[in-house]
Each structure stands twice: as C-alpha cells, then as structure tokens.
Amino acid sequence: MGLIAVQSNFQAQAVFSPQLEISGGRKLAGELQVSGAKNSALVLMAACLLSRDTIRLRNVPPLTDISAMAEMLGSLGGRVLRQGDCLELNGDAINNSTAPYELVNSLRASFFCIGPLLARMGMAKVPLPGGCQIGTRPVVEHVKGLKALGAQVTIEHGVVTAVVPGRGHRLTGGRIHMDCPSVGATETLMMAAVLADGETVIDNAALEPEVVDLAGLLIAMGAKVRGAGTPTITIVGVERLHGADYAVIPDRIEAGTFLLAAAITRSHLRIAPVIPDHLGAVLTKLEEAGCTLEHDGIGLTLKADHINAVDLRTQPFPGFPTDLQAPFMSLLATAQGTSVITENIFENRLQHVAELQRMGAAIRMQGNTAFVEGVARLSGAPVQGTDLRASAAMVLAGLAAEGITTVRGLEFLDRGYANLEAKLNAAGACIQRVSGASNSTSIAA
C-alpha cells in the first residue's frame, strides 16, 4: 500500500456527530472565497493513475471526499502528499488493479479508477458503487464504452472486472455513442482512451465544465484531446503520459451556494473566484428573481432586496444543475409568489422538502415537482441534512430563519464544502459547530 499523507476522518465521524447551530436573520457583507471544485479534483486525482510521473494539483479543497480518494489511490500503490491546497500525486508504484470494496462503497467517485487502471495495467477490478440516497446512477454507459474500446467486461457478485485481451493488453480506439450524456461515463472513457491505440470518438458526451477541466489536465500530461465541452470528443491515443502542474477550476456549486446565501439574507456580497459561464442558468434565475449581479472579471457581486418567485427545471449542463436545486428551493421558500421546481435528474432528490416544511416553508409535492409558495419568514428548527446538497439547503434556510436552527448530517456537508461555517461567519453569519448525539455515518452522494 502506498504512503498517504492525507488521512481520512471517517473513523472520527463514527464517534462524533457534530451539529451546526445557526442564529438566523443576519445580513451578510464582504466577500466569500470559493474553493476548488470537488467534482473536478476527484477525477483529476484518478487521472494520476495514467502516468508514472508526479502530478501536482493546485487549488484542491480540504474535504473528506478528497481524503477518501487519496486513501483509494494509496490502496492501489499510489502516493499522495498534501501541502496546503496542493496535492502531489505519483503513480510510479501502482501495483494493484483491484479497488477495495469499502472505499468504493464510501466514495462513489472512486469508481473513476476503472478507466485509468484498465488503460495503464490492462485490467481493473472495481466493485459497483454503493447505493445513493438521491437516486440511482447506473454504470451501464461506463461498461458499454469500455467494451467499445476492446475490453472484456463482466459483472459478478457486485464487482466489475475489465480485462484487455491480447499480448499488449492495450485498449483500441473506437467510436462510442452514449445514450445518456453521463458526466462520470464521459470522464471514465476519456481516461481510458488517452492511452489506447488509435482514435476514439465519444458522441453525445457530457458538456459539464468538469469534463473540460479533465481534458485540460490530460492535455497538460501529453494527451491528444479535442472537443471537450461539446457533444463530440475526439481522442488520439499516445504511448505514455508525463507529469504536470495543474490548477483545479473554482467550484461552481459552492459559488452558486454562496450567491444563494447572499440572496436569501437579502445581502450585498462578493463571491470569488467565479467563472460565470459555469453558472449561466443559475445566474439567469437569480436575475429573474430580482437579484442584481455584477461581474468584475474575477468575482460576482450580488445585491438582493426583494425576491420574486421563479420556475426552474433541473437539466444536464448548460441547464439548471441538480446540485443547486435544494439550495435554490430554500431561497424560493422566502420569495413572493409561488414557484414551481421540477427535478429531472435524480428521483429521490426532494427529501429536503420535509425539512424545509419543518421550518415553516409552504411546499406541496406532486411527483417530481414541488410547488413552493413563499412565506414571510422561516422559523428556526432542528433539521436533518439527508444528502450533501440538502444539508447546504438547510444551512441557507437557517441563515434566513428567525431564531436558532440546528442542522444535523454534517458528514454529508463536509464532503462538499470546505470550512463552510468559518467562511460564512467571516461575512457576518452566526454559526457554531457543536457536539451532538451520534448519528448514522453512511455516505450519500
């Protein structure tokens, strides 16, 4: 097993179950700093398996998911060293193509290792990812694409085994049409194809900024990739990849959450750094709701005095992101008028509705649609975050509510937001992390 300088705190979570106590009704001011993108950093870490050289990633957020991925890479023989917001990853000693069940089950993103392991070693054995409270996310597109590149793939007893037949154990380029533009499958197949023999074309590829960020790192490592960010990605395989120094993009979901924090508290706040093109649909809805946005080339300044109801439907990028549906619902629970929110990505991503109702929100459900009638004020209450983004929604609601809101489920929140309460407190919020009774430590995406 490789040396891991980044340690997981999952065991600590099993003993301690902290809570956030939020004193609501305070205006925010100043600036909130956006960390590197979690969903990008996790995949970029997996890409280090493709090279024997050192890869230096900058702007990596200090999150439990990052620690879990470091542990996964270490179990395969990789080395990970953290220095501030930088990670140095080295895959020279990769000697194991079997990913441990416990790590894949706790961190779905660790399934990304199947592509680079197969490309680098000619075989990979990775358990199917664990269940997810927000809905099913099948790996059929991953498997279909790997088969198109010449791999023999079997699924038995909950484990995906992929092998490249032949003497050279090298994948072969091919044309892959994805029935669904899955972000994870697009990234898996990109990493598999960069070391394949010949040209690979991925049709109906995901358009998300995280896909473009992965292409940026692969190109910095010597890969030949074009078309990332469009529906067609073309990759010409190379013999080997070298090391690189690369900065992770800002987290668009954290940036969106901070913009919503400013809006729900009717504040004047600057959020930086932000890439507006990564949040186009969200910014449009904020402006429709009555917010004023100013971009200065690095960050966005939001001013909000009055919030109107708006309708939104979650869609793959560049549509409205499902990851901001729950936080945006918290805002619309305080708007004037009735908003209609339709969740089209995950079938179970409306579990936060009951918790918002506990705080006085007027929400009526019909299938995957929520009808949100804005109320004059929310009331502080004990609430539970049922997944990562639902936990963020509870924090936002607590910022606007009268009285004290206690948020449980921080094991989810800490997976996606680095030092959230410290950042918000520096902008004028009043949030305290306190010890609480032990809760379940299962991980939801």
C-alpha positions in Angstrom: 0.0 0.0 0.0 1.3 3.4 -0.9 2.1 6.2 1.6 -0.9 8.5 2.1 -0.1 11.8 3.8 -3.8 12.8 3.5 -5.7 11.0 6.2 -9.4 10.2 6.1 -11.6 11.2 9.1 -14.3 8.7 8.5 -13.5 6.9 11.8 -13.8 10.1 13.7 -17.2 10.7 12.2 -18.4 7.4 13.5 -17.7 8.6 17.1 -18.6 12.2 16.9 -21.6 13.7 15.2 -21.3 17.5 15.3 -24.2 19.8 14.5 -24.4 23.4 13.3 -26.3 25.9 15.4 -27.3 28.9 13.3 -28.7 32.2 14.7 -30.6 33.5 11.7 -31.8 36.9 10.5 -28.3 38.4 10.0 -27.2 40.3 6.9 -24.0 39.2 5.2 -21.4 41.5 3.8 -17.9 41.5 2.4 -16.6 38.6 0.3 -16.9 34.8 0.3 -13.9 32.8 -1.2 -14.7 29.9 -3.4 -12.6 26.7 -3.1 -11.5 24.4 -5.9 -14.2 22.1 -7.5 -14.6 18.9 -5.6 -16.1 17.0 -8.5 -13.2 18.1 -10.7 -10.5 17.4 -8.2 -11.7 13.8 -7.5 -11.5 12.9 -11.2 -8.2 14.7 -11.7 -6.8 12.6 -8.8 -7.9 9.4 -10.5 -6.1 10.6 -13.7 -2.8 10.3 -11.9 -3.0 6.6 -12.3 -2.3 7.1 -16.0 1.3 8.3 -15.5 4.4 7.1 -13.7 5.4 10.7 -13.2 4.4 13.2 -10.5 1.3 15.3 -11.0 0.9 18.4 -8.9 -2.7 19.6 -8.5 -3.3 23.1 -7.1 -6.5 24.6 -5.6 -7.6 21.3 -4.1 -10.3 21.7 -1.4 -9.7 20.1 2.1 -12.7 17.8 2.0 -13.4 14.3 3.4 -14.1 13.1 -0.2 -10.6 14.2 -1.2 -9.1 12.2 1.8 -11.1 9.2 0.8 -9.8 9.3 -2.8 -6.3 9.7 -1.5 -6.9 6.5 0.5 -8.1 4.8 -2.6 -5.1 5.7 -4.6 -2.8 4.6 -1.8 -4.5 1.2 -1.7 -3.5 0.8 -5.4 0.1 1.7 -4.7 0.0 5.4 -5.4 1.5 8.2 -3.3 -0.4 11.3 -2.3 1.2 14.2 -0.4 -0.8 17.4 0.6 0.9 20.7 1.1 -1.7 23.4 1.8 -4.1 23.5 -1.1 -1.7 21.4 -3.3 -1.6 17.7 -3.8 1.4 15.9 -5.2 0.4 12.5 -6.7 2.7 9.8 -8.0 1.6 6.6 -9.7 5.0 5.1 -10.4 4.5 2.3 -7.9 0.9 1.4 -8.9 0.9 -2.4 -8.4 -2.7 -3.3 -7.7 -5.6 -3.3 -10.1 -8.3 -4.2 -7.6 -10.1 -1.4 -5.7 -11.2 -2.2 -2.2 -14.9 -2.6 -1.7 -15.0 -0.4 1.5 -13.5 2.6 -0.3 -15.6 2.4 -3.4 -18.7 1.9 -1.3 -18.0 5.0 0.8 -17.0 7.2 -2.2 -18.8 6.8 -5.5 -16.2 8.8 -7.4 -13.6 6.2 -6.7 -15.3 4.1 -9.5 -13.5 6.5 -11.8 -10.3 4.5 -11.2 -11.6 1.7 -13.6 -10.8 3.7 -16.7 -7.2 4.7 -16.0 -6.4 1.3 -14.3 -7.6 -0.5 -17.4 -5.6 1.8 -19.7 -2.4 1.6 -17.6 -2.4 -2.0 -16.5 -4.7 -3.8 -19.0 -7.1 -4.9 -16.3 -9.2 -3.5 -13.5 -11.4 -5.0 -10.8 -13.7 -2.4 -9.2 -16.8 -3.0 -7.0 -20.0 -1.4 -8.1 -20.5 1.9 -6.3 -22.7 1.8 -3.2 -26.3 3.0 -3.1 -27.1 6.6 -3.1 -29.9 8.4 -1.3 -30.6 10.8 -4.1 -31.3 8.2 -6.7 -29.8 5.5 -9.0 -26.7 6.3 -11.1 -26.0 3.1 -13.1 -22.7 2.3 -14.7 -24.1 0.9 -18.0 -22.6 3.7 -20.0 -19.2 3.1 -18.5 -19.3 -0.6 -19.3 -20.7 -0.2 -22.8 -17.9 2.3 -23.6 -15.1 0.2 -22.3 -16.4 -2.7 -24.3 -16.3 -0.5 -27.4 -12.6 0.1 -26.7 -11.9 -3.6 -26.7 -12.2 -4.5 -23.1 -13.9 -7.7 -21.9 -16.2 -6.7 -19.1 -18.1 -8.9 -16.6 -20.2 -8.0 -13.6 -20.4 -10.8 -10.9 -21.2 -10.6 -7.2 -21.2 -6.8 -7.3 -17.8 -6.4 -8.9 -17.0 -5.1 -12.3 -14.0 -6.9 -13.9 -12.5 -5.5 -17.1 -9.6 -7.1 -19.0 -7.9 -6.1 -22.2 -7.2 -9.3 -24.2 -4.1 -9.9 -26.3 -0.4 -9.8 -25.8 0.0 -6.0 -25.5 -3.1 -5.5 -23.1 -3.7 -2.2 -24.8 -7.1 -0.8 -25.5 -8.1 0.1 -29.1 -9.7 3.3 -30.2 -13.3 3.2 -31.3 -16.5 5.1 -31.7 -18.7 5.4 -28.7 -22.3 6.7 -28.7 -23.6 7.4 -25.3 -27.4 7.0 -24.9 -27.2 9.4 -21.9 -24.6 12.2 -21.6 -23.3 10.9 -18.3 -20.6 13.0 -16.8 -19.0 10.1 -15.0 -19.0 7.8 -18.0 -17.6 10.6 -20.3 -14.7 11.1 -17.8 -14.1 7.4 -17.4 -13.9 6.8 -21.2 -11.7 9.9 -21.7 -9.2 8.5 -19.3 -9.4 5.0 -20.8 -8.9 6.3 -24.4 -5.9 8.5 -23.9 -3.6 5.5 -23.8 -5.5 3.4 -26.4 -4.1 2.5 -29.8 -5.7 4.8 -32.4 -8.5 7.3 -32.4 -11.6 7.3 -30.1 -14.7 9.4 -30.7 -17.2 9.9 -27.9 -20.6 11.1 -29.3 -23.3 12.6 -27.0 -20.6 13.4 -24.4 -21.4 15.4 -21.3 -20.8 19.1 -21.6 -20.0 19.9 -18.0 -17.1 22.2 -17.0 -15.6 19.3 -15.0 -15.2 17.4 -18.3 -13.4 20.3 -19.8 -11.2 20.5 -16.7 -10.2 16.8 -17.0 -9.4 17.4 -20.7 -7.1 20.3 -19.6 -5.2 18.1 -17.2 -4.9 15.2 -19.8 -3.6 17.6 -22.4 -1.1 19.0 -19.9 0.1 15.4 -19.4 0.6 15.0 -23.1 -2.7 13.5 -24.2 -4.3 14.4 -27.5 -7.9 15.5 -26.7 -10.1 17.9 -28.6 -13.8 18.8 -28.4 -14.2 18.7 -24.6 -17.3 20.8 -23.8 -19.0 19.9 -27.0 -21.2 16.8 -27.7 -18.3 15.1 -29.6 -14.9 14.5 -28.0 -12.1 13.1 -30.1 -9.0 11.4 -28.5 -5.9 10.1 -30.3 -4.1 7.6 -28.0 -0.5 8.1 -27.1 2.1 5.6 -25.7 2.6 7.3 -22.4 1.7 10.4 -20.4 4.1 12.6 -18.3 3.7 14.6 -15.2 2.0 18.0 -15.0 1.3 21.0 -12.8 -2.4 22.0 -13.0 -4.9 24.1 -11.1 -8.4 22.9 -10.4 -11.3 25.1 -11.5 -13.4 27.0 -8.9 -16.3 25.0 -7.5 -19.4 26.3 -9.4 -21.7 24.6 -6.9 -20.1 26.2 -3.9 -20.1 29.6 -5.8 -23.8 29.1 -6.5 -24.5 28.2 -2.9 -22.7 31.4 -1.7 -24.7 33.5 -4.2 -27.9 32.0 -2.8 -26.6 32.7 0.7 -26.4 36.4 -0.3 -29.9 36.3 -1.9 -31.7 34.5 1.0 -30.3 37.0 3.5 -31.1 39.9 1.2 -27.5 41.0 1.3 -24.8 42.7 -0.7 -21.9 40.2 -1.1 -19.0 39.5 -3.4 -18.2 35.8 -4.4 -14.8 35.0 -5.9 -13.4 33.4 -7.9 -16.4 32.6 -10.2 -16.5 31.6 -13.9 -19.9 33.0 -15.0 -20.2 30.6 -17.9 -20.2 27.7 -15.5 -23.3 29.1 -13.8 -25.3 30.6 -16.7 -28.7 29.0 -15.9 -28.3 29.8 -12.2 -27.4 33.4 -12.8 -30.4 33.8 -15.1 -32.8 32.5 -12.5 -31.2 34.8 -9.8 -31.8 37.8 -12.0 -35.3 36.7 -12.8 -35.9 36.5 -9.0 -34.9 40.1 -8.7 -31.2 40.0 -7.8 -28.6 42.3 -9.3 -25.3 40.8 -10.4 -22.1 42.5 -11.3 -19.0 40.7 -12.7 -15.6 42.3 -12.3 -13.6 39.7 -14.2 -12.7 37.6 -11.2 -15.8 37.5 -8.9 -19.5 38.3 -8.9 -21.2 40.8 -6.6 -24.8 40.1 -5.7 -27.3 42.5 -4.4 -30.8 41.4 -3.2 -33.5 43.4 -1.6 -36.6 41.6 -2.8 -37.1 38.0 -4.2 -39.8 37.1 -6.6 -41.0 33.5 -7.4 -39.4 31.8 -10.4 -39.9 28.4 -12.0 -37.0 26.0 -12.7 -36.3 22.6 -14.1 -33.0 20.7 -13.5 -31.2 19.6 -16.6 -27.7 18.5 -17.7 -25.3 21.3 -18.3 -25.8 24.0 -19.5 -29.2 23.6 -17.9 -30.0 24.3 -14.3 -27.8 22.0 -12.1 -29.5 19.4 -9.9 -26.8 20.1 -7.3 -28.3 23.6 -6.7 -32.0 22.6 -6.8 -32.2 22.1 -3.0 -30.3 25.3 -2.1 -32.4 27.3 -4.6 -35.6 25.9 -3.1 -34.6 27.4 0.3 -34.4 30.8 -1.4 -37.7 30.4 -3.1 -39.4 29.4 0.1 -38.8 33.1 1.1 -39.9 34.6 -2.2 -43.1 36.5 -3.1 -45.4 34.3 -5.1 -45.5 30.6 -6.0 -42.5 28.9 -7.6 -42.6 25.5 -9.5 -39.5 23.4 -9.2 -39.1 20.2 -11.3 -36.3 17.7 -10.5 -35.5 15.8 -13.7 -32.1 14.2 -12.8 -32.5 12.2 -9.6 -35.7 10.6 -8.5 -35.0 11.0 -4.7 -33.6 14.5 -4.7 -36.6 16.2 -3.0 -36.1 14.7 0.5 -35.2 18.2 1.8 -38.8 19.3 1.3 -40.0 17.8 4.6 -37.1 19.6 6.5 -38.0 22.9 4.9 -41.6 22.4 5.9 -40.4 21.9 9.5 -39.1 25.4 9.3 -42.4 26.8 8.1 -42.0 26.6 4.3 -45.2 26.1 2.3 -44.4 23.4 -0.2 -46.7 21.0 -1.9 -45.4 17.9 -3.7 -46.7 16.3 -6.9 -44.4 13.5 -8.2 -41.0 15.1 -9.0 -42.4 18.6 -8.9 -42.5 20.9 -5.8 -44.9 23.9 -5.7 -43.3 26.4 -3.3 -45.4 29.3 -2.0 -43.2 31.9 -0.5 -43.7 32.8 3.2 -42.9 36.0 5.0 -40.3 34.2 7.2 -38.9 30.9 8.1 -38.6 29.7 11.7 -35.6 28.1 13.2 -36.0 24.4 14.0 -33.9 21.1 14.3 -33.4 19.8 10.8 -31.5 16.9 9.2 -29.4 17.1 6.0 -30.3 13.9 4.1 -27.5 14.4 1.5 -24.8 16.8 0.6 -26.8 19.5 -1.2 -29.8 19.1 1.1 -27.5 19.9 4.0 -26.4 23.1 2.3 -30.1 24.0 1.8 -30.7 23.6 5.5 -27.8 26.0 6.3 -29.2 28.6 3.9 -32.6 28.3 5.4 -31.1 28.7 8.8 -29.4 31.9 7.8 -32.7 33.5 6.9 -34.9 32.0 9.7 -36.0 33.6 12.9 -34.4 32.0 15.9 -32.0 29.1 16.2 -31.7 26.3 13.5 -29.8 23.1 14.4 -28.5 21.3 11.3 -27.6 17.6 11.6 -26.0 15.5 8.9 -22.7 17.3 8.7 -20.9 14.2 7.5 -22.7 15.0 4.2 -22.0 18.7 4.3 -18.3 18.3 4.9 -17.9 16.2 1.8 -18.6 19.2 -0.4 -18.0 22.4 1.4 -14.6 23.3 3.0 -14.8 25.4 6.2 -18.3 26.5 5.4 -19.2 27.9 8.7 -15.9 29.8 9.0 -16.4 31.4 5.6 -20.0 32.4 6.4 -19.1 33.7 9.9 -16.4 35.9 8.4 -19.1 37.5 6.3 -21.4 38.2 9.2 -23.3 34.9 9.9 -23.5 33.4 13.4 -22.9 29.7 13.1 -21.4 27.4 15.7 -20.3 23.8 15.4 -21.2 21.9 18.5 -21.1 18.2 19.6 -24.3 16.2 19.3 -25.7 12.7 19.7 -24.2 10.1 17.4 -25.9 9.6 14.1 -25.5 7.2 11.2 -22.3 7.6 9.3 -23.4 6.3 5.9 -22.3 8.3 3.0 -24.7 9.8 0.4 -23.6 11.5 -2.8 
